Amino acid sequence: MAASTGFEGYKQQLAARARAVGVREATIAAVIPYLRLNARVVALDRQQPGGPPNSNVIPPFAPYKARHVTSDLINRGAARFRSYRPQLAWLEQRFGVEPQVLMAIFGHETSYGRVTGNFDLAEVLATLAYEGRRRAFFEAEFIAALQLLDRGTPRSRLKGSWAGATGYPQFMPSNVLRLATDGDGDRDANIWGSEMDGLASIAAYLNDAGWKRGVHWGIPVQVPATLNRAAIVSRLAAPRCPQVFRRHSRWMTMREWRQLGVRPLGQVLPEGEMATLIEPDGPNATAYLATVNYRAILDYNCSNFYALSVGLLADRVAAGG
């Protein structure tokens, strides 16, 4: 990494990019000169697991599930689900998204608002852009943060995670600009202070990601020992997160899965619904048939463990605990 003088020079580049897209000079002057390189953010970013190249070693799902589908998250989510039932019904009617999934994402991302992050968003994004691992992405998000200020968002609201996500939905600034939604009727999409605005914004995101109305995210299933996995390998080339999608089978109807001996463990999906098989812990363990709406959850966070734990938490929340 370059010396701190290098960061000072980079701040001038950020200012030029901000001017080029029409950010107000007053906003640039109020933010950019005071930015500092955040060493803690750099250290946290470098600690992120990348895994060895071409590694096929995948950790077990159970420990991740145990950390993210806890009795505490289930019970607090179920309590909110009951108390917000009329508002959630309205959101489901408006966006078509299962309301328990909204609640589960809220719980997974911020423990229902308890942990939203206290890093200065502009500083985080400028630091990550300067570090250079994903410069174009974080530069664009930095500019989006300035545009939020131009729209009138108070600087005090722009706090978040070390990775630049903010508010109850943990949106990146560009998604706040595009998808933040008023859910409580006060004409202010305050994703930092209103739980209903946060839930409405998550619904808007999933709807934008292609959520199919009236379809459950997926179900746990038992796979017979006789299943020929070579015959159900997907030949689709995923445009993003290829390692994540490589773990999915080809798409077949529930009727076709039933004919192969794949048996639902509880809830069922309609016979004509398309689903893909995911075996997070490999053969001889609980597997899942996931619908197109599972892929909408993956758009929120491209991790099979994340999407599965959101779906399973959502099921428990809807069941009341």
Salt bridges, closest charged atoms under 4 A:
GLU8 OE2 - LYS11 NZ 3.20
GLU25 OE2 - ARG19 NH2 2.89
ASP45 OD1 - ARG133 NH2 2.51
ASP72 OD2 - ARG76 NH2 2.96
GLU98 OE2 - HIS216 ND1 2.57
ASP120 OD2 - ARG155 NH2 3.07
GLU123 OE1 - ARG36 NE 3.38
GLU131 OE2 - ARG46 NE 3.25
GLU139 OE1 - ARG17 NE 3.08
ASP150 OD1 - ARG24 NE 3.17
ASP188 OD2 - ARG157 NH2 3.28
GLU195 OE2 - ARG80 NH2 2.97
ASP208 OD2 - ARG178 NH1 2.80
GLU271 OE1 - ARG255 NE 3.95
GLU271 OE1 - ARG258 NH2 2.62
GLU273 OE2 - LYS212 NZ 3.19
GLU279 OE1 - ARG229 NE 2.85
ASP299 OD1 - ARG240 NH1 3.89
ASP315 OD1 - HIS216 NE2 3.09
